[in-house]
Amino acid sequence: MELFQASHQWRNRPADERFTSLIDMQEHFDRIRAESRQCVSSTRRIEARPIELEGFEIVADKVGGPVNPTHHAFGQLAQPAKAPAY
């Protein structure tokens, strides 16, 4: 039963979450780690700018361009605005 559930969950995941081996998964996360960086900015220096037909992008002053915060960082950013983080 559990093997069937694992197979079902794997099959229904998006392509970027589906790995055929642990080596493939490690390479994927190593690549993400190499491309990531940490930036600490004051919430007063962060802007949400509208993007036509796509919603918005978050721009931090120290980075100068759009940032893609983690789920945790986005939740922290939503708290002062009293907005839901989902």
MOBEL-V260099 format. One record per residue. N is the residue number from 1. OMEGA is omega in whole degrees, -180 to 180 (999 if undefined). Layout:
BEGIN
N_OMEGA, N_OMEGA
END
This chain:
BEGIN
1_-178, 2_177, 3_177, 4_180, 5_179, 6_179, 7_179, 8_180, 9_180, 10_-178, 11_-177, 12_179, 13_173, 14_-176, 15_-178, 16_176, 17_-178, 18_-179, 19_-179, 20_177, 21_177, 22_178, 23_177, 24_180, 25_179, 26_178, 27_179, 28_-177, 29_173, 30_179, 31_178, 32_-180, 33_-179, 34_-178, 35_-177, 36_173, 37_-178, 38_179, 39_178, 40_-180, 41_174, 42_179, 43_177, 44_-178, 45_179, 46_-180, 47_170, 48_-178, 49_-180, 50_174, 51_-177, 52_177, 53_-178, 54_-178, 55_-178, 56_173, 57_179, 58_-179, 59_178, 60_-176, 61_-176, 62_-178, 63_178, 64_179, 65_-179, 66_176, 67_179, 68_-175, 69_174, 70_179, 71_-180, 72_-179, 73_179, 74_177, 75_177, 76_179, 77_-179, 78_-177, 79_-179, 80_180, 81_-176, 82_-179, 83_176, 84_-177, 85_179, 86_999
END
